[in-house]
Amino acid sequence: IRSGGPSWSVWRRGGIVEFGGLLNGERRIESPDLVAFYAGRPDLVQLSYPDAGTRTLGAVNDIRWIPLNPER
């Protein structure tokens, strides 16, 4: 997961928060199948998967919990 600029972000796995803070740069999330991500600036956050390419998390106003399933 990568942010092109500072974005307040939280991710949780099975309801347990694993990260909460300012995401700036790149972080690796192992086994993202059960992870949901919440970003203050989803338009700055990009998800990269080995077999599914790269996509932006959402639009600037798409602030909600988003599952990180590669199938989406």
C-alpha positions as CSV (number, residue, x, y, z in Angstrom):
1,I,0.0,0.0,0.0
2,R,1.4,3.4,-0.9
3,S,0.3,7.0,-0.3
4,G,1.4,9.8,-2.7
5,G,1.1,12.3,0.2
6,P,0.2,12.3,3.9
7,S,-3.1,10.5,4.5
8,W,-4.5,9.7,7.9
9,S,-5.2,6.0,7.7
10,V,-6.3,3.0,9.8
11,W,-6.3,-0.7,8.9
12,R,-7.8,-3.5,10.9
13,R,-7.8,-7.3,10.6
14,G,-10.7,-9.2,12.0
15,G,-11.8,-6.0,13.9
16,I,-8.4,-5.5,15.5
17,V,-6.6,-2.3,14.6
18,E,-3.1,-3.0,13.3
19,F,-2.1,0.5,12.2
20,G,-3.5,3.9,12.9
21,G,-1.7,7.1,12.0
22,L,-0.3,9.1,9.1
23,L,0.6,7.0,6.1
24,N,3.2,8.7,3.9
25,G,5.2,6.5,1.5
26,E,4.9,2.7,1.2
27,R,4.0,-0.1,3.7
28,R,3.6,-3.8,3.1
29,I,0.5,-5.6,4.4
30,E,1.0,-9.3,4.7
31,S,-2.0,-11.5,3.9
32,P,-4.4,-8.6,3.1
33,D,-7.5,-11.0,2.7
34,L,-9.0,-10.1,6.1
35,V,-7.8,-6.4,6.2
36,A,-10.1,-3.4,5.9
37,F,-8.6,0.0,5.3
38,Y,-9.9,3.5,6.1
39,A,-8.2,6.5,4.7
40,G,-8.8,10.2,5.2
41,R,-7.5,10.8,1.6
42,P,-8.4,7.6,-0.3
43,D,-7.5,9.4,-3.6
44,L,-3.9,9.5,-2.5
45,V,-3.7,5.8,-1.5
46,Q,-2.8,3.1,-4.0
47,L,-3.0,-0.6,-3.6
48,S,-0.6,-3.0,-5.4
49,Y,-1.1,-6.7,-5.7
50,P,1.4,-9.1,-7.4
51,D,-1.3,-10.7,-9.7
52,A,-3.9,-7.9,-9.9
53,G,-2.0,-4.7,-10.6
54,T,-2.4,-1.3,-8.9
55,R,-5.5,0.6,-8.1
56,T,-6.4,3.8,-6.2
57,L,-8.3,3.1,-3.0
58,G,-11.2,5.5,-3.9
59,A,-12.3,9.1,-4.7
60,V,-11.5,12.0,-2.4
61,N,-14.9,11.7,-0.8
62,D,-15.0,7.9,-0.6
63,I,-14.2,7.8,3.1
64,R,-15.3,4.4,4.4
65,W,-13.9,1.0,5.4
66,I,-12.7,-0.7,2.3
67,P,-11.8,-4.4,2.2
68,L,-8.4,-5.1,0.6
69,N,-9.5,-8.2,-1.2
70,P,-7.4,-8.6,-4.4
71,E,-10.6,-9.7,-6.3
72,R,-12.2,-6.2,-6.0
